Amino acid sequence: MGKHETLQVELSEPMARIIDRAVAKGDYASSDEVVRAALDAWSFSRLPRARDEAHLREMLQEGIDSGPGRPADDVFDELEARYASMIRDE
């Protein structure tokens, strides 16, 4: 698992009770495991969000750079005509 560092952390009583209950129920072997699992989940949840936000910003800029949009009715009319033609050609 690699090198470990010991940290001292102060928690509110309710948070400490949550940890104690998780260990008492057998969900975790120790309070250390509870904290590690919580940090793993927190770290994991933050990474995709940052990546998704950057991706959304790129897509937004791509849309802006592509010029003005078209009315949805025009696009749907074209699609309906295209698919109606495909059905007729079958």
C-alpha positions as CSV (number, residue, x, y, z in Angstrom):
1,M,0.0,0.0,0.0
2,G,3.0,2.3,0.2
3,K,4.2,4.8,2.8
4,H,1.8,6.0,5.5
5,E,1.7,9.3,7.3
6,T,-0.1,9.7,10.6
7,L,-2.4,12.7,11.0
8,Q,-4.4,13.9,14.0
9,V,-7.9,15.0,13.1
10,E,-10.6,16.6,15.2
11,L,-14.2,15.6,14.4
12,S,-17.5,16.6,15.7
13,E,-19.1,14.2,18.1
14,P,-21.8,13.2,15.5
15,M,-19.1,12.4,13.0
16,A,-17.1,10.4,15.5
17,R,-20.3,8.4,16.4
18,I,-20.8,7.6,12.7
19,I,-17.3,6.2,12.5
20,D,-17.7,4.3,15.7
21,R,-21.0,2.7,14.5
22,A,-19.5,1.7,11.2
23,V,-16.7,-0.1,13.0
24,A,-19.1,-1.6,15.6
25,K,-21.4,-3.0,12.8
26,G,-18.4,-4.6,11.2
27,D,-18.5,-2.5,8.1
28,Y,-14.9,-1.5,8.7
29,A,-12.1,-3.0,10.8
30,S,-11.0,0.3,12.2
31,S,-11.7,4.0,12.3
32,D,-8.6,4.4,10.0
33,E,-10.4,2.3,7.4
34,V,-13.5,4.5,7.6
35,V,-11.5,7.7,7.1
36,R,-9.5,6.2,4.2
37,A,-12.7,5.0,2.5
38,A,-14.3,8.4,2.9
39,L,-11.2,10.2,1.5
40,D,-11.1,7.7,-1.4
41,A,-14.7,8.4,-2.2
42,W,-14.3,12.2,-1.9
43,S,-11.1,12.1,-4.1
44,F,-12.9,10.0,-6.7
45,S,-16.0,12.2,-6.8
46,R,-13.9,15.4,-7.4
47,L,-11.8,14.1,-10.3
48,P,-14.6,13.4,-12.8
49,R,-16.3,16.7,-12.0
50,A,-13.2,18.7,-12.8
51,R,-12.7,16.7,-16.0
52,D,-16.4,17.1,-17.0
53,E,-16.4,20.8,-16.3
54,A,-13.4,21.3,-18.6
55,H,-15.0,19.1,-21.3
56,L,-18.3,21.1,-21.0
57,R,-16.4,24.4,-21.4
58,E,-14.6,23.0,-24.5
59,M,-17.9,22.0,-26.0
60,L,-19.5,25.3,-25.2
61,Q,-16.7,27.2,-26.9
62,E,-16.9,24.8,-29.9
63,G,-20.6,25.7,-30.2
64,I,-19.9,29.4,-29.9
65,D,-17.2,29.1,-32.5
66,S,-19.4,27.2,-34.9
67,G,-21.5,30.3,-35.6
68,P,-25.2,31.0,-35.2
69,G,-27.6,28.1,-34.7
70,R,-30.6,27.1,-36.7
71,P,-34.2,27.0,-35.7
72,A,-35.1,23.5,-34.3
73,D,-38.2,23.4,-36.5
74,D,-36.0,23.6,-39.6
75,V,-33.7,20.9,-38.4
76,F,-36.7,18.6,-37.5
77,D,-38.3,19.2,-40.9
78,E,-35.1,18.2,-42.7
79,L,-34.8,15.1,-40.6
80,E,-38.4,14.1,-41.1
81,A,-38.0,14.5,-44.9
82,R,-34.8,12.5,-44.9
83,Y,-36.2,9.6,-42.9
84,A,-39.5,9.7,-44.9
85,S,-37.4,9.4,-48.1
86,M,-35.4,6.5,-46.6
87,I,-38.6,4.6,-45.7
88,R,-40.0,5.2,-49.2
89,D,-36.8,3.9,-50.8
90,E,-36.9,0.6,-48.8
